[in-house]
Amino acid sequence: MSGPVLGASALAQLLPMHLWLARDGAVLSIGPTLAKLLPDMSEGLSARLMPTREQPGSCVLSAIGSAVDQRTRLFLRLTDAPDLVLRGHGVRAEDGSILLNLGFGIGLHKAIQSAGLTDDDFAPSELAMELLFLHEANRGVLTELSRFNDQLAQSREVALLQAQTDPLTGLHNRRGLEIALSLSLRSVDLPDDAPQPFALVHLDLDHFKQVNDQLGHQAGDDLLRSVGGVLRSHVRKADTAARIGGDEFVLILRGMTSRPALQTLSERIIAAINALSPPELVGLSVSASMGVVIWTPGGSARADDVLAQADRALYMSKGSGRGRVTIL
C-alpha cells in the first residue's frame, strides 16, 4: 500500500487508538484516545512503549516490525504503567511506514480508569463501553452476592448461638454445654495437642420449688435470671456457664485444679446465691449445693462419665446438709 489516504481527522475518527509510525519510528499520527494514554510522544517511541514477553524483539520498533511483517498480534506495555498492556495489529505501507490499530483487551477497565476515558473516546463500532458496562454489572452482582453471603454467615452464627443459649438466663443451654465439654475433652484423642485440665461444677438450687409454689413462676424466673448473673460474674471469659434445665447449672472452669481455689470460689458463689433468696419466702431460704470434679489428662474422655462424677459430688453435698460444696 502507498500509505493511508485518509486525512488525519478521518483517521482519528475511525481509529481513535491508531498509531502511524515512520520507518525510523517517528510518530506520524496518533489517535486521540491513544494520545490520552501517551500524551507526549516527542521523547520518542521507546520512551513511551516497550515490548512484552509475548512480543520478542531487542527494541519496541523491531518488535512492532516483526509482528506486522509476520502478521501476528502485537502486545505493548506502557513504560509509565507497565501493568497496562495494549494489543492490536498493523500493516506496513509501501514507503515502510506502519499503521497500527491498538486496543485494551482485558485491561479495558484499568485503562479507562487511568485515562478517564468515556464513550466518546471509542469508535461507534467498538464494544468497549458495553463490555465495561458488563464488567461493572458483573462486579455489582458479585458485590451483592458477597454481601448476601456475609449476611447469611452472620444469620447462621446468630442461629447457632440461639440454639446453644438458654433464653431465660442468657447462659449456655444443655446443647451448648455438650459442645463446650466435648471441646474440652477432644484433645484426649489428638496426640499433637496436650490435654488441658479443668474443673466441672454441678450446681443445684435448694428449695427452689417452694419459690414457685409460694411466690409464683414469675418470681422463680426472676431468681433464675439473677443466679445466671451471679455465675457470669464469677467465671472467666474462657470458662463456660450453662443452665441445663430447671434450677440446675453446670460450670466448666478451664485450668482450675487447685482445691483451695475451687473451695473459695464455690463458697463465694453459694454466698451470692443465698443473698438472692426472696425475703417473702416463708420459713425457708434459697441456697445452692455444688459438686465439683477435677478432670486431668488420663481421666475418662466420655462426657457422660465426667458429668456423672460431678452429679455424684452434688448429691453428696445435698445429703450432708445442702448449701455447701463437695470436691472429688
C-alpha positions as CSV (number, residue, x, y, z in Angstrom):
1,M,0.0,0.0,0.0
2,S,1.1,3.6,-0.6
3,G,0.1,4.7,2.9
4,P,-3.3,5.8,4.4
5,V,-5.2,8.1,2.0
6,L,-7.5,9.4,4.7
7,G,-6.9,12.7,6.3
8,A,-5.8,12.9,9.9
9,S,-9.3,13.9,11.1
10,A,-11.0,11.0,9.4
11,L,-8.3,8.6,10.6
12,A,-8.7,9.8,14.1
13,Q,-12.5,9.4,13.9
14,L,-12.3,5.8,12.5
15,L,-9.3,4.6,14.5
16,P,-9.1,6.6,17.8
17,M,-6.5,4.1,19.0
18,H,-4.2,4.2,15.9
19,L,-0.5,4.8,15.8
20,W,1.1,5.7,12.5
21,L,4.9,5.3,12.5
22,A,7.5,6.3,10.0
23,R,10.2,3.8,9.0
24,D,12.6,5.2,11.7
25,G,9.9,5.1,14.4
26,A,8.9,8.7,14.3
27,V,5.2,9.3,15.1
28,L,3.3,10.5,12.0
29,S,-0.1,10.3,13.6
30,I,-1.7,9.2,16.9
31,G,-5.4,8.6,17.6
32,P,-7.0,10.9,20.2
33,T,-7.8,8.1,22.6
34,L,-4.3,6.7,22.5
35,A,-2.9,10.2,22.9
36,K,-4.6,10.4,26.3
37,L,-2.6,7.4,27.4
38,L,0.6,8.6,25.6
39,P,0.3,12.4,26.0
40,D,3.8,13.2,24.9
41,M,5.5,11.2,22.1
42,S,8.2,13.8,21.5
43,E,10.6,11.8,23.6
44,G,10.4,9.0,21.1
45,L,8.6,5.7,20.8
46,S,11.0,3.7,23.0
47,A,10.5,6.2,25.9
48,R,6.7,5.5,25.9
49,L,6.3,1.9,24.9
50,M,8.1,-1.4,25.4
51,P,7.6,-4.9,24.1
52,T,6.1,-7.6,26.3
53,R,7.5,-11.1,27.0
54,E,4.9,-12.3,24.4
55,Q,6.3,-9.9,21.8
56,P,10.1,-10.6,21.5
57,G,12.4,-8.0,20.0
58,S,15.5,-6.0,21.0
59,C,13.5,-2.8,21.0
60,V,9.9,-1.7,20.6
61,L,10.3,-0.7,17.0
62,S,11.8,-4.0,15.9
63,A,9.1,-5.9,17.9
64,I,6.4,-3.9,16.1
65,G,8.0,-4.5,12.7
66,S,8.3,-8.2,13.4
67,A,4.7,-8.6,14.5
68,V,3.5,-6.6,11.4
69,D,5.6,-8.5,8.9
70,Q,4.7,-11.9,10.4
71,R,1.0,-10.8,10.7
72,T,0.8,-11.7,14.3
73,R,-0.8,-10.0,17.2
74,L,1.1,-7.1,18.8
75,F,1.4,-6.6,22.5
76,L,3.0,-3.5,24.0
77,R,3.4,-2.1,27.5
78,L,3.3,1.5,28.6
79,T,6.6,2.4,30.3
80,D,4.8,4.6,32.8
81,A,2.2,1.9,33.5
82,P,3.8,-1.5,32.8
83,D,0.8,-3.3,34.2
84,L,-1.3,-1.9,31.3
85,V,-1.0,-3.8,28.1
86,L,-2.0,-2.6,24.6
87,R,-2.8,-5.2,22.0
88,G,-3.6,-5.0,18.3
89,H,-2.3,-5.5,14.8
90,G,-0.8,-3.4,12.0
91,V,0.1,-3.1,8.3
92,R,3.2,-1.8,6.6
93,A,2.8,0.7,3.7
94,E,5.0,0.7,0.6
95,D,7.0,3.6,2.0
96,G,7.9,1.5,5.0
97,S,5.6,3.3,7.5
98,I,3.5,1.2,9.8
99,L,-0.2,1.8,10.7
100,L,-1.2,0.2,14.0
101,N,-4.7,-0.2,15.4
102,L,-4.4,-0.9,19.2
103,G,-6.9,-1.8,21.9
104,F,-7.0,-2.7,25.6
105,G,-8.2,-6.3,25.8
106,I,-8.8,-7.4,29.3
107,G,-7.1,-4.3,30.6
108,L,-10.0,-2.1,29.4
109,H,-11.4,-1.3,32.8
110,K,-7.9,-0.3,34.2
111,A,-7.2,1.8,31.1
112,I,-10.5,3.7,31.3
113,Q,-9.9,4.5,34.9
114,S,-6.2,5.5,34.3
115,A,-7.0,7.9,31.4
116,G,-10.6,8.9,32.4
117,L,-12.0,7.6,29.1
118,T,-15.6,7.9,28.1
119,D,-17.9,6.6,25.3
120,D,-16.8,9.4,23.1
121,D,-13.2,8.1,23.1
122,F,-14.2,4.9,21.2
123,A,-15.3,4.4,17.6
124,P,-19.0,3.8,17.2
125,S,-18.3,0.2,16.2
126,E,-16.3,-0.5,19.4
127,L,-18.0,-2.6,22.1
128,A,-15.6,-1.2,24.7
129,M,-18.2,0.6,26.8
130,E,-20.7,-2.2,26.5
131,L,-18.0,-4.6,27.8
132,L,-17.2,-2.1,30.6
133,F,-20.9,-2.0,31.5
134,L,-21.0,-5.8,31.7
135,H,-17.8,-5.7,33.8
136,E,-19.4,-3.2,36.2
137,A,-22.7,-5.1,36.3
138,N,-20.8,-8.3,37.0
139,R,-18.8,-6.6,39.8
140,G,-22.1,-5.3,41.2
141,V,-23.6,-8.8,41.2
142,L,-20.5,-10.2,42.8
143,T,-20.6,-7.5,45.5
144,E,-24.2,-8.2,46.2
145,L,-23.5,-12.0,46.4
146,S,-20.6,-11.3,48.7
147,R,-22.8,-9.2,51.0
148,F,-25.6,-11.8,50.9
149,N,-23.1,-14.5,51.9
150,D,-21.8,-12.3,54.7
151,Q,-25.4,-11.8,55.9
152,L,-26.1,-15.5,55.6
153,A,-23.0,-16.3,57.6
154,Q,-24.0,-13.8,60.3
155,S,-27.5,-15.2,60.4
156,R,-26.1,-18.7,60.7
157,E,-23.9,-17.6,63.6
158,V,-26.9,-16.0,65.3
159,A,-29.0,-19.1,64.8
160,L,-26.2,-21.4,66.2
161,L,-25.8,-19.1,69.2
162,Q,-29.5,-19.0,69.8
163,A,-29.6,-22.8,69.5
164,Q,-27.0,-23.1,72.3
165,T,-28.3,-20.3,74.6
166,D,-30.8,-20.6,77.4
167,P,-33.3,-17.8,76.7
168,L,-34.1,-17.1,80.3
169,T,-30.6,-16.6,81.8
170,G,-28.6,-16.0,78.6
171,L,-26.2,-18.8,79.7
172,H,-25.4,-21.8,77.5
173,N,-28.2,-24.4,77.4
174,R,-27.7,-28.2,77.6
175,R,-26.6,-28.3,73.9
176,G,-24.1,-25.5,74.4
177,L,-22.7,-27.4,77.4
178,E,-22.3,-30.6,75.5
179,I,-20.4,-28.8,72.8
180,A,-18.1,-27.0,75.3
181,L,-17.5,-30.2,77.2
182,S,-16.8,-32.1,74.1
183,L,-14.2,-29.5,73.0
184,S,-12.6,-29.7,76.5
185,L,-12.2,-33.5,76.2
186,R,-11.4,-33.6,72.4
187,S,-7.7,-33.1,72.9
188,V,-7.5,-36.5,74.5
189,D,-7.7,-38.1,71.0
190,L,-5.3,-35.7,69.5
191,P,-1.7,-36.8,70.1
192,D,-0.2,-33.5,69.0
193,D,-2.4,-31.5,71.4
194,A,-1.7,-31.6,75.1
195,P,-4.9,-32.1,77.0
196,Q,-5.8,-29.2,79.4
197,P,-7.2,-29.9,82.8
198,F,-10.5,-28.4,84.0
199,A,-13.0,-28.4,86.8
200,L,-16.6,-29.4,86.2
201,V,-19.1,-27.9,88.7
202,H,-22.7,-29.1,89.0
203,L,-24.9,-26.6,90.9
204,D,-28.5,-27.1,92.1
205,L,-30.7,-24.6,93.9
206,D,-32.0,-25.7,97.3
207,H,-35.8,-25.0,98.0
208,F,-36.4,-23.6,94.5
209,K,-39.7,-25.4,94.2
210,Q,-41.0,-23.5,97.2
211,V,-40.3,-20.2,95.4
212,N,-42.6,-21.3,92.6
213,D,-45.2,-22.7,94.9
214,Q,-45.4,-19.7,97.3
215,L,-44.5,-16.7,95.1
216,G,-45.3,-17.9,91.6
217,H,-43.4,-18.8,88.5
218,Q,-42.5,-15.2,87.7
219,A,-40.6,-14.9,91.0
220,G,-38.9,-18.2,90.1
221,D,-37.9,-17.0,86.7
222,D,-36.6,-13.7,88.2
223,L,-34.5,-15.8,90.7
224,L,-33.1,-18.0,87.9
225,R,-32.1,-14.9,85.9
226,S,-30.3,-13.5,89.0
227,V,-28.5,-16.7,89.5
228,G,-27.3,-16.6,85.9
229,G,-25.9,-13.1,86.6
230,V,-24.1,-14.4,89.7
231,L,-22.5,-17.2,87.7
232,R,-21.4,-14.9,84.8
233,S,-19.8,-12.6,87.3
234,H,-17.8,-15.4,88.9
235,V,-16.4,-17.2,85.8
236,R,-13.7,-16.0,83.3
237,K,-14.2,-15.4,79.6
238,A,-12.6,-18.8,78.8
239,D,-14.9,-20.7,81.1
240,T,-18.4,-22.0,80.4
241,A,-21.6,-21.4,82.4
242,A,-24.7,-23.3,81.4
243,R,-28.3,-23.8,82.7
244,I,-29.1,-27.4,81.8
245,G,-32.7,-27.4,82.9
246,G,-34.9,-26.3,85.8
247,D,-32.7,-25.0,88.6
248,E,-29.6,-26.9,87.6
249,F,-26.4,-25.2,86.4
250,V,-23.0,-26.5,85.2
251,L,-19.7,-24.7,85.0
252,I,-16.6,-25.7,83.1
253,L,-13.6,-23.9,84.7
254,R,-10.6,-24.4,82.4
255,G,-7.2,-24.9,84.0
256,M,-8.7,-24.9,87.6
257,T,-7.2,-27.7,89.5
258,S,-6.4,-26.1,92.9
259,R,-8.8,-27.5,95.5
260,P,-8.4,-24.4,97.8
261,A,-9.1,-22.1,94.9
262,L,-12.2,-24.1,93.9
263,Q,-13.4,-24.2,97.5
264,T,-13.1,-20.4,97.8
265,L,-14.8,-19.8,94.5
266,S,-17.6,-22.2,95.4
267,E,-18.2,-20.5,98.7
268,R,-18.4,-17.1,97.1
269,I,-21.0,-18.3,94.6
270,I,-23.0,-20.0,97.4
271,A,-23.0,-16.8,99.5
272,A,-24.0,-14.7,96.5
273,I,-26.9,-17.0,95.7
274,N,-28.0,-17.1,99.4
275,A,-28.3,-13.3,99.2
276,L,-30.8,-13.7,96.4
277,S,-33.3,-15.6,98.5
278,P,-36.7,-13.7,98.3
279,P,-37.5,-12.3,101.7
280,E,-41.2,-13.2,101.1
281,L,-40.3,-16.9,101.2
282,V,-41.9,-18.2,104.5
283,G,-39.8,-20.5,106.7
284,L,-37.1,-21.2,104.1
285,S,-34.3,-19.6,102.3
286,V,-32.9,-20.4,98.9
287,S,-29.3,-21.8,98.9
288,A,-27.1,-23.7,96.5
289,S,-25.5,-27.1,96.6
290,M,-22.4,-27.8,94.5
291,G,-20.5,-30.8,93.3
292,V,-17.1,-30.4,91.7
293,V,-14.9,-32.9,89.9
294,I,-11.4,-32.1,88.7
295,W,-10.6,-33.6,85.3
296,T,-6.9,-34.2,84.5
297,P,-5.2,-35.9,81.5
298,G,-5.6,-39.6,81.7
299,G,-9.2,-39.3,83.0
300,S,-12.2,-40.6,81.2
301,A,-12.8,-38.9,77.8
302,R,-16.5,-39.6,78.0
303,A,-18.6,-36.5,78.8
304,D,-21.2,-38.7,80.5
305,D,-18.7,-40.1,82.9
306,V,-17.4,-36.6,83.9
307,L,-20.9,-35.3,84.4
308,A,-21.9,-38.4,86.4
309,Q,-19.0,-37.8,88.8
310,A,-20.0,-34.1,89.3
311,D,-23.6,-35.2,89.8
312,R,-22.4,-37.7,92.5
313,A,-20.5,-34.9,94.3
314,L,-23.6,-32.7,94.1
315,Y,-25.8,-35.3,95.9
316,M,-23.1,-35.7,98.5
317,S,-23.4,-32.0,99.2
318,K,-27.2,-32.3,99.4
319,G,-27.0,-35.3,101.6
320,S,-24.7,-33.6,104.1
321,G,-26.9,-30.6,104.7
322,R,-27.2,-28.5,101.5
323,G,-25.7,-25.1,100.9
324,R,-22.2,-26.5,100.6
325,V,-19.7,-27.9,98.1
326,T,-18.1,-31.3,97.7
327,I,-14.9,-31.6,95.6
328,L,-14.0,-35.0,94.3
